[in-house]
Amino acid sequence: MKKYLVFLLLLPQWVWCASSSYRTRSYDDKIQTVQLFLNDNQLDYPVMEKNTSDYITIAFDYMSSNYPHLAYKLELCNADWTPSNLDEMEYLEGINEVVADDPIIATNTKFDYAHFSFRLPNENLKPTLSGNYVVKVYDTDDPNKILMTGCFSIDDNQISIDGRVSGKSIYGVNSIYQHLTFDLTFNDKLNPMQEELKVVVRQNGRHDNEVFDVKPTYVKPTSMVFEDERKLSFEGGTEYNVLDFSHRFRYSGKIDRIVYYEPYYHVEVMPGKHEVGKEYSYDKDVDGHFKVHGQDVWSEAEIDYSIVHFVYPREDPWLDGSVYVMGGFNDNWLETKNKMVYNFERKQYELALILKNGGYNYQYVFLPAGASVASNDRTEGSHWETENSYQIYVYYRPLGSNYDHDQLIGFLEIRSQE
């Protein structure tokens, strides 16, 4: 019988720095499962359309039934998620300090936690401008200590975006890469110069291979065409692996078994592998997202946590880089908490994560030493046919204006097989 030595809790303590770019993350090891999504759909990116009924849901758990008094505030950001210089009165209605009260206390679970959830805008606080926003959660007894940050955007939908993905790239035809091209179409009210735009492109919400400030290839009277063969060519990767441990008996996906070792449930994931020369095959996934849910539970308060064990067998460790488990569970960042450690006795990379029960997408990726962009090609294979989603953000700031703010004037998500 396999034994596990369980370490609680989960993440190292992080130090928040106001001068850096914001991102969605916890800075306190007791705050887990940070989620921001559109309306009530956990699988939608947190981008709402201005002047509609849209809202952003913010949710997280405080891993103790003895929780502090928490509050939140908003800050407007630039396209690169650095703080804007605008005064909050210029982009907010309401008092920018809202108590996050009435959490749901977990019942009949192995892990104790208090579940917090709220929506923006709400009756207390409303952002009024388009652009990027960060919500900051803090303890009311120490307002200067930020415990969590969450990023979302408001799109005022002033332009039209049309995009396409093909297997023809600068690296060849039908190699392991995909090439994204897209057009921006303007109207009579807004026809900006290219110097006034900032365009950001992500693949499956990833940050490591994000393309920032890509320039148009052609500028036409009422449109711009983006076809940059280097910046807009992305490794196709492979379909995400799927886990669903929302029920300890009726589980699905790449789960070997779920076992109970006092005092927690452990999810043992099937070993990862790279089948060299294997042809592409489609597996339904949700492009890296995750969804918290539980089967046979009556309320949010009954959804438990489990310790999920990932393994990637290999006779010897790679000496030229590191292996990570990547997915939306940590907003697709490559960091210590999702970096695998090689076990010389078992001859495999290992990682244990404490995750809230539900359905998850994940991939094994390799990050070369000194590099910032990870790859699937070494760990699981890469194919130009892979179904990926691409998110295009278009920001606008007029030249010569004193308006220190990047408006989000367009957002589009497209899929490579559409």
PLY file of the C-alpha trace (Angstrom):
ply
format ascii 1.0
element vertex 418
property float x
property float y
property float z
element edge 417
property int vertex1
property int vertex2
end_header
0.00 0.00 0.00
1.35 3.38 -0.99
1.82 5.85 1.84
1.82 9.60 1.52
3.41 12.16 3.74
1.03 15.11 3.56
2.28 18.64 4.00
-0.17 21.42 4.82
-0.50 23.90 3.60
-0.12 24.15 -0.02
1.71 27.23 -1.13
4.65 29.29 0.04
4.03 32.74 1.42
4.41 35.32 -1.32
5.23 38.98 -0.96
3.02 41.37 -2.87
4.74 44.23 -4.65
2.66 47.18 -5.81
5.17 48.25 -8.47
4.95 45.03 -10.51
2.30 43.78 -12.91
-0.77 42.31 -11.31
-1.93 38.75 -11.89
-4.54 36.40 -10.51
-3.02 34.66 -7.51
-3.04 34.12 -3.77
-0.41 35.72 -1.56
-1.50 33.82 1.52
-1.26 30.04 1.86
-4.73 29.87 3.38
-6.47 31.28 0.28
-7.11 28.61 -2.34
-9.09 27.99 -5.55
-9.10 31.58 -6.77
-11.57 31.91 -9.64
-12.69 34.83 -11.82
-15.10 34.13 -14.66
-17.87 35.72 -16.72
-21.36 35.56 -15.23
-21.95 32.05 -13.82
-19.84 30.09 -16.30
-16.60 28.83 -14.74
-15.28 28.02 -18.22
-15.47 31.61 -19.54
-12.61 34.08 -19.36
-13.25 37.06 -17.05
-13.99 39.60 -19.79
-17.34 41.37 -19.55
-18.94 43.72 -22.06
-19.58 47.26 -20.91
-23.16 48.53 -20.58
-24.70 45.07 -20.60
-26.05 42.75 -17.92
-22.67 40.97 -17.76
-20.88 40.59 -14.46
-17.67 39.03 -13.16
-17.84 36.35 -10.47
-14.97 36.28 -7.98
-14.67 33.22 -5.73
-12.06 31.75 -3.38
-11.74 29.64 -0.23
-10.12 30.53 3.07
-8.77 27.21 4.36
-10.05 27.46 7.91
-13.45 27.80 9.53
-11.87 30.52 11.67
-11.64 33.16 8.95
-10.66 36.84 9.27
-12.81 39.83 8.29
-12.01 40.30 4.62
-12.68 43.22 2.30
-11.90 44.06 -1.32
-11.16 47.06 -3.50
-10.56 47.71 -7.21
-7.77 49.33 -9.18
-7.66 50.22 -12.87
-4.65 48.87 -14.78
-2.84 49.47 -18.04
-2.69 46.91 -20.85
0.37 45.30 -19.21
-1.43 45.05 -15.84
0.64 47.75 -14.19
-1.34 50.29 -12.13
-2.96 53.18 -13.99
-2.33 56.74 -12.82
-6.01 57.66 -12.87
-7.70 58.63 -9.65
-10.25 56.03 -8.59
-13.05 58.61 -8.77
-12.47 58.65 -12.55
-13.20 54.95 -13.02
-15.37 53.85 -10.08
-18.80 54.54 -8.66
-19.27 53.75 -4.96
-16.93 53.42 -2.01
-13.81 51.49 -2.89
-13.79 49.30 0.21
-16.38 46.55 0.37
-16.62 43.94 3.12
-16.71 40.36 1.83
-19.21 39.04 4.33
-21.44 35.97 4.71
-19.06 33.23 3.52
-20.32 29.67 3.26
-18.73 27.37 5.86
-17.80 23.89 4.62
-19.77 20.99 6.09
-19.13 17.23 5.91
-15.71 17.78 4.35
-12.24 16.58 5.30
-10.80 20.04 4.70
-12.14 22.98 6.67
-12.74 26.17 4.71
-14.94 29.22 4.29
-16.12 29.90 0.72
-16.27 33.53 -0.38
-18.03 34.68 -3.54
-19.18 38.04 -4.90
-19.97 39.76 -8.18
-18.79 42.94 -9.87
-20.39 45.33 -10.52
-22.64 45.28 -7.47
-24.73 47.73 -5.43
-21.63 48.89 -3.55
-19.05 49.20 -6.30
-19.18 49.69 -10.07
-16.27 50.14 -12.52
-17.21 52.70 -15.17
-14.43 52.58 -17.78
-13.35 49.84 -20.14
-9.94 48.27 -19.57
-8.16 45.99 -17.12
-9.03 45.83 -13.44
-7.53 44.09 -10.44
-9.57 43.20 -7.37
-7.51 43.14 -4.18
-8.62 41.14 -1.14
-7.23 42.03 2.28
-7.77 41.58 6.01
-9.58 44.61 7.46
-7.20 44.47 10.44
-4.24 45.00 8.09
-5.46 46.76 4.91
-1.94 47.20 3.52
-1.36 43.45 3.36
-2.89 42.12 0.15
-3.93 38.48 0.50
-5.18 37.87 -3.03
-5.40 39.61 -6.39
-7.70 38.75 -9.27
-7.62 40.18 -12.80
-10.56 40.85 -15.11
-11.35 43.11 -18.07
-14.22 45.24 -19.38
-14.62 45.49 -23.17
-16.53 48.40 -24.69
-16.75 46.55 -28.03
-15.91 49.44 -30.36
-14.30 47.38 -33.12
-14.83 44.15 -35.04
-12.24 41.35 -34.88
-12.07 38.38 -37.24
-9.44 35.65 -36.86
-8.22 32.43 -38.45
-5.76 29.65 -37.51
-3.87 27.48 -39.98
-1.10 24.89 -40.04
0.96 27.00 -42.44
3.60 28.95 -40.53
7.13 30.27 -40.88
8.27 26.84 -39.66
6.66 25.01 -42.57
3.33 23.51 -43.57
1.64 21.16 -41.09
4.62 21.02 -38.75
4.02 21.29 -34.98
3.04 24.97 -35.20
-0.13 26.95 -35.75
-0.26 30.41 -37.30
-2.85 32.95 -36.15
-3.95 35.81 -38.43
-6.64 38.37 -37.65
-8.18 41.61 -38.89
-9.40 44.65 -36.95
-12.21 46.66 -38.56
-13.05 50.17 -37.35
-16.02 52.50 -37.74
-16.60 56.21 -38.35
-16.39 57.04 -34.64
-13.08 55.28 -34.03
-10.33 54.84 -36.59
-7.05 54.84 -34.64
-3.47 54.95 -35.83
-1.44 51.82 -35.20
0.68 53.71 -32.64
-2.45 54.19 -30.52
-3.15 50.45 -30.24
-1.73 47.69 -28.06
-2.65 44.16 -29.10
-2.21 41.17 -26.78
-2.64 37.53 -27.85
-2.79 34.45 -25.63
-3.11 30.76 -26.39
-5.44 28.90 -24.00
-5.01 31.70 -21.45
-1.27 30.99 -21.07
1.13 33.72 -19.99
4.50 32.17 -20.83
3.98 32.37 -24.62
1.80 35.49 -24.58
2.40 37.94 -27.44
2.32 41.56 -26.32
2.05 44.62 -28.56
2.08 42.83 -31.91
2.09 45.26 -34.87
-0.14 45.15 -37.98
1.28 43.78 -41.22
-1.02 45.91 -43.40
-2.86 49.12 -42.57
-5.94 49.91 -44.66
-8.31 52.92 -44.51
-10.74 51.26 -42.07
-8.93 48.10 -41.01
-5.64 46.52 -39.98
-4.36 43.06 -40.88
-2.13 41.11 -38.46
-0.09 38.30 -40.02
3.27 38.43 -38.20
4.75 35.03 -39.01
7.12 34.95 -36.04
5.11 36.51 -33.24
1.82 34.86 -34.24
3.13 31.31 -34.73
2.46 29.11 -31.67
3.46 25.55 -30.93
0.31 23.48 -31.37
0.96 21.29 -28.35
-1.45 18.50 -27.55
-4.97 18.22 -26.21
-5.21 18.71 -22.47
-5.47 15.71 -20.19
-8.75 15.51 -18.29
-9.50 14.65 -14.67
-12.88 14.62 -12.94
-12.81 13.68 -9.27
-16.11 15.28 -8.33
-17.13 11.88 -6.90
-14.81 9.45 -5.15
-16.39 6.42 -6.88
-17.75 7.77 -10.19
-14.55 9.50 -11.28
-13.40 9.82 -14.87
-10.49 10.89 -17.06
-6.88 9.92 -16.41
-7.38 8.76 -12.84
-5.91 5.45 -11.72
-7.77 5.38 -8.41
-8.98 7.45 -5.48
-7.91 6.21 -2.05
-8.39 7.40 1.50
-5.43 7.74 3.84
-6.37 9.39 7.08
-7.34 12.20 7.10
-7.69 12.99 3.34
-8.66 11.53 -0.03
-5.85 11.06 -2.55
-6.33 11.10 -6.32
-3.68 9.04 -8.13
-3.31 10.23 -11.71
-2.27 7.84 -14.49
1.40 8.33 -15.42
2.13 10.88 -18.13
3.97 9.77 -21.26
5.16 10.83 -24.68
4.49 8.29 -27.40
7.09 9.20 -30.01
5.68 9.20 -33.53
2.08 8.92 -32.36
-0.33 10.59 -34.78
-2.65 13.30 -33.58
-5.99 12.21 -32.15
-8.71 14.50 -30.89
-9.69 14.34 -27.23
-12.43 16.63 -25.96
-11.10 19.15 -23.46
-11.87 22.70 -22.32
-8.52 24.26 -23.26
-7.03 24.28 -19.79
-10.00 25.45 -17.74
-11.27 23.81 -14.57
-14.69 23.63 -12.96
-15.40 23.13 -9.27
-18.38 20.84 -8.73
-19.48 17.82 -6.76
-21.73 14.88 -7.52
-24.35 13.94 -4.92
-23.83 17.09 -2.87
-26.57 19.49 -1.91
-24.64 22.73 -1.71
-21.35 24.48 -2.46
-20.41 23.92 1.19
-20.18 20.13 0.71
-17.55 20.17 -2.06
-14.36 18.81 -0.54
-10.68 19.03 -1.45
-8.41 16.14 -2.44
-4.66 15.65 -2.73
-3.91 14.99 -6.41
-0.72 13.10 -7.28
0.79 13.66 -10.75
3.64 11.46 -12.02
5.73 11.53 -15.17
8.03 8.43 -15.43
11.50 8.89 -16.85
14.62 6.76 -16.43
16.79 9.82 -15.76
15.92 13.45 -15.07
16.41 16.09 -17.74
19.38 18.22 -16.80
18.63 21.11 -19.15
15.33 22.24 -17.71
12.28 21.50 -15.57
8.89 19.79 -15.92
5.68 21.52 -14.85
2.02 20.61 -14.62
0.21 23.47 -16.36
-3.47 24.38 -16.27
-6.05 26.93 -15.29
-5.90 25.78 -11.67
-3.10 28.34 -11.15
-3.99 30.65 -14.05
-1.44 28.90 -16.29
1.67 30.26 -14.59
4.98 28.38 -14.32
6.02 28.61 -10.70
7.28 26.60 -7.76
3.92 25.23 -6.72
3.35 23.39 -10.02
6.96 22.38 -10.72
7.56 18.64 -10.60
10.39 17.10 -8.54
12.33 14.08 -9.76
12.26 11.03 -7.47
15.45 9.03 -8.08
14.15 5.98 -6.22
10.94 5.71 -8.26
12.53 7.12 -11.44
9.77 9.61 -12.10
8.84 13.26 -11.77
6.24 13.84 -9.04
3.94 16.62 -7.90
1.17 16.66 -5.28
-1.42 19.44 -5.39
-4.33 20.06 -3.07
-7.26 20.81 -5.40
-10.94 21.35 -4.85
-13.07 18.52 -6.21
-14.28 18.96 -9.76
-13.11 18.67 -13.37
-9.62 19.79 -14.43
-7.54 20.11 -17.58
-3.76 19.82 -17.32
-0.63 19.27 -19.42
2.95 18.24 -18.73
5.27 20.89 -20.19
9.04 21.29 -20.29
10.73 24.62 -19.57
14.35 24.81 -20.75
16.81 26.33 -18.30
16.97 30.09 -18.76
13.90 30.15 -21.02
10.48 31.67 -20.35
8.32 29.69 -22.81
7.40 26.08 -22.06
6.86 23.32 -24.63
4.81 20.13 -24.94
7.01 18.68 -27.65
9.39 16.84 -25.31
6.86 15.71 -22.70
3.65 14.82 -24.53
4.18 15.66 -28.18
3.01 18.56 -30.32
0.74 18.72 -33.38
-0.47 21.46 -35.69
-3.95 19.87 -35.65
-4.46 20.39 -31.90
-7.63 22.27 -31.00
-6.52 25.41 -29.17
-8.27 28.62 -28.23
-6.74 32.05 -28.84
-7.70 35.22 -27.00
-7.14 38.58 -28.71
-7.25 41.79 -26.63
-7.12 45.19 -28.36
-6.34 48.28 -26.26
-6.53 51.93 -27.33
-4.89 55.07 -25.94
-5.01 58.29 -28.04
-1.64 59.90 -28.73
-1.03 63.26 -27.10
-3.79 62.78 -24.57
-3.49 63.25 -20.84
-5.77 60.27 -20.37
-3.43 57.78 -18.74
-5.49 54.68 -19.45
-5.62 51.84 -21.98
-9.21 51.27 -23.06
-10.14 47.73 -24.07
-11.98 48.30 -27.34
-12.19 44.72 -28.56
-11.91 41.10 -27.40
-12.27 37.88 -29.35
-11.76 34.21 -28.55
-11.39 31.86 -31.50
-10.60 28.15 -31.77
-8.19 26.57 -34.18
-10.67 24.00 -35.50
-13.58 26.38 -36.04
0 1
1 2
2 3
3 4
4 5
5 6
6 7
7 8
8 9
9 10
10 11
11 12
12 13
13 14
14 15
15 16
16 17
17 18
18 19
19 20
20 21
21 22
22 23
23 24
24 25
25 26
26 27
27 28
28 29
29 30
30 31
31 32
32 33
33 34
34 35
35 36
36 37
37 38
38 39
39 40
40 41
41 42
42 43
43 44
44 45
45 46
46 47
47 48
48 49
49 50
50 51
51 52
52 53
53 54
54 55
55 56
56 57
57 58
58 59
59 60
60 61
61 62
62 63
63 64
64 65
65 66
66 67
67 68
68 69
69 70
70 71
71 72
72 73
73 74
74 75
75 76
76 77
77 78
78 79
79 80
80 81
81 82
82 83
83 84
84 85
85 86
86 87
87 88
88 89
89 90
90 91
91 92
92 93
93 94
94 95
95 96
96 97
97 98
98 99
99 100
100 101
101 102
102 103
103 104
104 105
105 106
106 107
107 108
108 109
109 110
110 111
111 112
112 113
113 114
114 115
115 116
116 117
117 118
118 119
119 120
120 121
121 122
122 123
123 124
124 125
125 126
126 127
127 128
128 129
129 130
130 131
131 132
132 133
133 134
134 135
135 136
136 137
137 138
138 139
139 140
140 141
141 142
142 143
143 144
144 145
145 146
146 147
147 148
148 149
149 150
150 151
151 152
152 153
153 154
154 155
155 156
156 157
157 158
158 159
159 160
160 161
161 162
162 163
163 164
164 165
165 166
166 167
167 168
168 169
169 170
170 171
171 172
172 173
173 174
174 175
175 176
176 177
177 178
178 179
179 180
180 181
181 182
182 183
183 184
184 185
185 186
186 187
187 188
188 189
189 190
190 191
191 192
192 193
193 194
194 195
195 196
196 197
197 198
198 199
199 200
200 201
201 202
202 203
203 204
204 205
205 206
206 207
207 208
208 209
209 210
210 211
211 212
212 213
213 214
214 215
215 216
216 217
217 218
218 219
219 220
220 221
221 222
222 223
223 224
224 225
225 226
226 227
227 228
228 229
229 230
230 231
231 232
232 233
233 234
234 235
235 236
236 237
237 238
238 239
239 240
240 241
241 242
242 243
243 244
244 245
245 246
246 247
247 248
248 249
249 250
250 251
251 252
252 253
253 254
254 255
255 256
256 257
257 258
258 259
259 260
260 261
261 262
262 263
263 264
264 265
265 266
266 267
267 268
268 269
269 270
270 271
271 272
272 273
273 274
274 275
275 276
276 277
277 278
278 279
279 280
280 281
281 282
282 283
283 284
284 285
285 286
286 287
287 288
288 289
289 290
290 291
291 292
292 293
293 294
294 295
295 296
296 297
297 298
298 299
299 300
300 301
301 302
302 303
303 304
304 305
305 306
306 307
307 308
308 309
309 310
310 311
311 312
312 313
313 314
314 315
315 316
316 317
317 318
318 319
319 320
320 321
321 322
322 323
323 324
324 325
325 326
326 327
327 328
328 329
329 330
330 331
331 332
332 333
333 334
334 335
335 336
336 337
337 338
338 339
339 340
340 341
341 342
342 343
343 344
344 345
345 346
346 347
347 348
348 349
349 350
350 351
351 352
352 353
353 354
354 355
355 356
356 357
357 358
358 359
359 360
360 361
361 362
362 363
363 364
364 365
365 366
366 367
367 368
368 369
369 370
370 371
371 372
372 373
373 374
374 375
375 376
376 377
377 378
378 379
379 380
380 381
381 382
382 383
383 384
384 385
385 386
386 387
387 388
388 389
389 390
390 391
391 392
392 393
393 394
394 395
395 396
396 397
397 398
398 399
399 400
400 401
401 402
402 403
403 404
404 405
405 406
406 407
407 408
408 409
409 410
410 411
411 412
412 413
413 414
414 415
415 416
416 417
